[in-house]
Amino acid sequence: MNSVYKNIENLSRDNRETAFKIVAKQILIDFSNNKFRSQEELAKKCYVSNATITQFSKAALCTGYRELRLRLKIEYDNNFSDNQKTSIKKVSVKEYYSSFENWLSDNWDFIEDLIKAMTEKKEVFLFPSFQTHYSAIFLSDVLEKHDLNVSIFNLEKDFRKLNNIDWTKKVILLILTGRDNESLKLIYDYMKKANSKVFVICSQNWDFRKDGNANIMYLDNQISSRNYVDRNFWLINFYKFLEEILITRCN
């Protein structure tokens, strides 16, 4: 049986801003947060009709939205439920920030290298996964406050521009979380062939340890990997920490 998630992911990559693309993106966001809307709720959220949701479901190779929703729930349970059960617990503020501080300490070399590269090259390209786009906007705002030129690369619109940029003069930061990372992996492979140094923040599902082109920071803490919201909040805290370092280094 084909993965319904993959079918929806493919529909979300349409170059045009179609109704199907809007619906697909909303479903992917909801999936990341373990949310499965009714057909009526989804139609209202996306400003489309129930009939459009039915047509979308058939385009995703399901008989209708009921089947699509059921199969998505099954895929979520098969891939995430056990991890969720072990990680979803009450965490005190003290525990959260103690864990965060330990993570920063474990990755201090990465942080120093990233700050040094940004202050020297002055131009940063961000390649966030779909679910970390919001935190990438926050990072962009932080860096621009310190006179760095920042671009968030649009994988759907800017892919053809890769060949027109001298990447050796840019700081490249990829953020690989969630399941929508195929395009980002293509970006990484391209940078590797171009012999460009790449900074990567990613989950433990990726293994770049033997790759000399990559400087890696792993999101290996259970608190930071519980769901879409927690990952963004964790990253925003990290980006705020980067700003504090920039204030010290740039003044």
C-alpha positions as CSV (number, residue, x, y, z in Angstrom):
1,M,0.0,0.0,0.0
2,N,1.4,3.4,-0.9
3,S,1.9,5.9,1.8
4,V,-0.9,8.5,1.9
5,Y,1.4,10.9,3.5
6,K,3.8,10.7,0.6
7,N,0.9,11.2,-1.9
8,I,-0.2,14.3,0.0
9,E,3.4,15.6,0.2
10,N,3.7,15.3,-3.6
11,L,0.5,17.3,-4.0
12,S,1.9,20.0,-1.8
13,R,4.8,20.6,-4.1
14,D,2.8,22.0,-7.0
15,N,4.5,25.1,-8.4
16,R,1.1,26.8,-8.6
17,E,-0.8,28.0,-5.5
18,T,-3.8,25.7,-6.2
19,A,-6.6,24.6,-3.9
20,F,-5.1,21.1,-3.7
21,K,-1.7,22.6,-2.7
22,I,-3.4,24.7,0.1
23,V,-5.3,21.6,1.4
24,A,-2.1,19.4,1.2
25,K,0.0,21.9,3.2
26,Q,-2.7,22.2,5.9
27,I,-2.9,18.4,6.2
28,L,0.9,18.1,6.6
29,I,0.9,20.8,9.3
30,D,-2.0,19.0,11.1
31,F,-0.2,15.6,10.8
32,S,3.0,17.0,12.4
33,N,0.8,18.0,15.4
34,N,-1.2,14.8,15.6
35,K,-4.4,16.5,14.4
36,F,-6.9,15.0,12.0
37,R,-9.7,17.4,11.1
38,S,-13.2,16.4,9.9
39,Q,-13.9,17.1,6.3
40,E,-16.0,20.1,7.2
41,E,-13.3,21.5,9.5
42,L,-10.6,21.1,6.8
43,A,-12.8,22.7,4.1
44,K,-13.5,25.6,6.4
45,K,-9.9,26.0,7.4
46,C,-8.7,26.0,3.7
47,Y,-11.7,28.1,2.4
48,V,-12.7,25.4,0.0
49,S,-15.9,23.2,-0.5
50,N,-16.4,19.7,0.9
51,A,-16.5,18.6,-2.8
52,T,-12.9,19.9,-3.2
53,I,-11.8,17.9,-0.2
54,T,-13.3,14.8,-1.8
55,Q,-11.6,15.5,-5.1
56,F,-8.3,16.1,-3.3
57,S,-8.7,12.7,-1.5
58,K,-9.1,10.9,-4.8
59,A,-6.0,12.7,-6.1
60,A,-4.2,11.3,-3.1
61,L,-5.4,7.8,-4.3
62,C,-8.1,7.3,-1.7
63,T,-11.8,6.7,-2.3
64,G,-12.7,9.7,-0.3
65,Y,-11.7,11.8,2.7
66,R,-12.9,9.2,5.2
67,E,-10.4,6.7,3.9
68,L,-7.6,9.4,3.6
69,R,-8.1,10.4,7.3
70,L,-8.2,6.8,8.5
71,R,-5.0,5.9,6.7
72,L,-3.2,9.0,7.9
73,K,-4.1,8.1,11.5
74,I,-2.8,4.6,10.9
75,E,0.5,5.9,9.4
76,Y,0.9,8.3,12.4
77,D,0.3,5.6,14.9
78,N,2.7,3.2,13.2
79,N,5.5,5.9,13.0
80,F,5.1,8.1,16.1
81,S,2.8,6.7,18.8
82,D,5.5,4.8,20.7
83,N,7.8,7.7,20.7
84,Q,5.0,10.0,21.8
85,K,4.1,7.8,24.8
86,T,7.7,7.8,26.1
87,S,8.2,11.5,25.6
88,I,4.9,13.2,26.5
89,K,5.0,13.9,30.2
90,K,4.9,16.9,32.4
91,V,8.2,18.8,32.3
92,S,9.1,21.5,34.7
93,V,10.6,24.8,33.5
94,K,13.7,23.9,35.4
95,E,14.0,20.5,33.7
96,Y,13.3,22.1,30.3
97,Y,16.0,24.7,30.5
98,S,18.5,22.4,32.2
99,S,18.1,20.0,29.2
100,F,18.4,23.0,26.8
101,E,21.6,24.1,28.5
102,N,23.1,20.6,28.3
103,W,22.3,20.5,24.6
104,L,24.0,23.8,24.0
105,S,27.1,22.7,25.9
106,D,27.3,19.4,23.9
107,N,27.2,21.4,20.7
108,W,29.4,24.3,21.6
109,D,31.9,23.7,18.7
110,F,29.0,23.8,16.2
111,I,27.8,27.1,17.7
112,E,31.3,28.7,17.6
113,D,31.8,27.6,14.0
114,L,28.4,28.9,12.9
115,I,28.9,32.3,14.6
116,K,32.4,32.7,13.2
117,A,31.2,31.8,9.6
118,M,28.2,34.3,9.8
119,T,30.3,37.2,11.1
120,E,33.0,36.6,8.5
121,K,30.8,36.0,5.4
122,K,27.9,38.3,6.3
123,E,25.5,36.4,4.1
124,V,23.3,33.5,5.3
125,F,21.0,31.2,3.3
126,L,18.5,29.3,5.4
127,F,16.9,26.0,4.1
128,P,14.2,25.1,6.7
129,S,12.0,22.0,6.5
130,F,8.3,22.8,6.0
131,Q,7.5,22.4,9.7
132,T,10.4,24.7,10.9
133,H,9.7,27.6,8.6
134,Y,8.2,29.8,11.3
135,S,11.3,29.5,13.5
136,A,13.5,30.2,10.5
137,I,11.6,33.5,10.0
138,F,12.5,34.3,13.6
139,L,16.2,33.5,13.0
140,S,16.2,35.7,9.9
141,D,14.9,38.6,11.9
142,V,17.6,38.0,14.6
143,L,20.4,38.0,12.1
144,E,19.2,41.0,10.1
145,K,19.2,43.0,13.3
146,H,23.0,42.5,13.3
147,D,23.6,43.6,9.7
148,L,23.7,40.1,8.2
149,N,22.1,39.5,4.8
150,V,19.6,36.6,5.2
151,S,17.6,34.7,2.6
152,I,15.1,31.9,3.3
153,F,15.4,29.7,0.3
154,N,12.0,28.8,-1.3
155,L,12.4,25.2,-2.5
156,E,9.3,25.5,-4.7
157,K,10.3,28.7,-6.5
158,D,14.0,29.1,-6.2
159,F,15.3,25.6,-7.0
160,R,16.6,26.6,-10.4
161,K,18.6,29.4,-8.9
162,L,21.1,27.0,-7.3
163,N,23.5,27.1,-10.2
164,N,23.6,30.9,-10.3
165,I,24.9,31.4,-6.8
166,D,28.5,31.1,-5.6
167,W,27.8,29.1,-2.4
168,T,31.4,29.1,-1.2
169,K,30.8,32.8,-0.2
170,K,27.6,32.0,1.8
171,V,26.8,30.5,5.1
172,I,24.4,27.6,4.4
173,L,22.2,26.3,7.2
174,L,19.8,23.3,6.6
175,I,17.2,22.4,9.2
176,L,16.1,18.8,8.6
177,T,13.1,17.8,10.9
178,G,9.8,16.1,10.2
179,R,9.3,14.0,7.1
180,D,9.3,16.6,4.3
181,N,13.0,16.5,3.7
182,E,13.5,15.0,0.3
183,S,14.1,18.4,-1.4
184,L,16.4,19.5,1.4
185,K,18.5,16.3,0.9
186,L,18.8,17.2,-2.8
187,I,20.1,20.6,-1.7
188,Y,22.6,19.0,0.6
189,D,23.8,16.7,-2.1
190,Y,24.2,19.6,-4.5
191,M,26.2,21.6,-2.0
192,K,28.4,18.5,-1.3
193,K,29.2,18.2,-5.0
194,A,30.0,21.9,-5.1
195,N,32.4,21.3,-2.2
196,S,30.5,23.9,-0.1
197,K,30.6,23.7,3.7
198,V,27.1,23.1,5.1
199,F,25.7,23.6,8.6
200,V,23.0,21.2,9.4
201,I,20.5,21.0,12.3
202,C,18.7,17.7,12.2
203,S,17.1,14.8,14.0
204,Q,18.9,11.5,14.8
205,N,17.3,10.0,11.7
206,W,20.1,11.5,9.7
207,D,23.7,10.5,9.8
208,F,26.3,13.0,8.5
209,R,29.0,12.1,10.9
210,K,31.4,10.8,8.2
211,D,30.8,13.7,5.9
212,G,33.6,16.3,6.0
213,N,31.4,18.8,4.2
214,A,28.8,19.0,7.0
215,N,28.9,20.6,10.5
216,I,26.1,18.9,12.4
217,M,24.0,19.8,15.4
218,Y,21.6,16.9,16.3
219,L,18.2,17.5,17.9
220,D,18.6,14.4,20.1
221,N,16.6,15.6,23.1
222,Q,13.1,14.1,23.7
223,I,11.7,17.4,24.7
224,S,12.7,19.0,21.4
225,S,11.4,16.2,19.3
226,R,7.9,15.6,20.7
227,N,6.0,17.5,18.1
228,Y,5.9,20.3,15.6
229,V,5.3,23.1,18.2
230,D,8.0,21.9,20.6
231,R,10.6,21.7,17.8
232,N,9.9,25.3,16.7
233,F,10.0,26.5,20.3
234,W,13.2,24.7,21.0
235,L,14.8,26.2,17.8
236,I,13.5,29.7,18.6
237,N,15.2,29.5,22.1
238,F,18.4,28.4,20.3
239,Y,18.2,31.3,17.8
240,K,17.7,33.8,20.7
241,F,20.8,32.4,22.3
242,L,22.7,33.0,19.1
243,E,21.6,36.6,19.2
244,E,23.0,37.0,22.7
245,I,26.4,35.8,21.4
246,L,26.2,38.1,18.4
247,I,25.5,41.1,20.7
248,T,28.7,40.2,22.6
249,R,30.8,39.6,19.5
250,C,29.6,42.5,17.4
251,N,29.8,45.2,20.0
